[in-house]
Amino acid sequence: LRFFGNLTQTQIADRIGISQMHVSRLLARSLATLRGQLTAG
């Protein structure tokens, strides 16, 4: 939703019923996981 839907964290939070801070944490964790997998080769 953030990148393909071009939604803000607040819009995502409203849409799925969680806080904006939780969206922020989920995005950060997801991006860190992806970066780790991409750099691990």
N, C-alpha and C positions, 0 to 999 in steps of 0.2 A: 504493500500500500504506500509506503513512504517513497519508494523510488519509481515504481511502475505506475502507481496511481497519482503520484505527485501531490500527496496529501501531507499536511503538517502533522506534527506529533499530536497536537490538540485535536485535529480532525480524526485521526486514527483512534485516539482515546475515546472520543465521543461515539464513534462508529461501533467500536467493539466493547464499550462499557467498562473501561479501566482508566486509571489516572494517567495524566500526561507523563508524570515521573516514571511510572511503570513502563510506558512505551519507550521512554528514553533509555531506561536500563536494559530492556529487551533488545533494542536496536544496538546498543553498545556491545552487549554480550554476543549478539549474532555476528556483528561485523568483526569482532575480535576472533571469533571461531573461524570465520571465513578466511581472515588474514593468516591465521595460524596454519590452516590447511593448505592455503596457496603457497606459503613460504616453505612449508615442510616438503613440498614437492611431490 
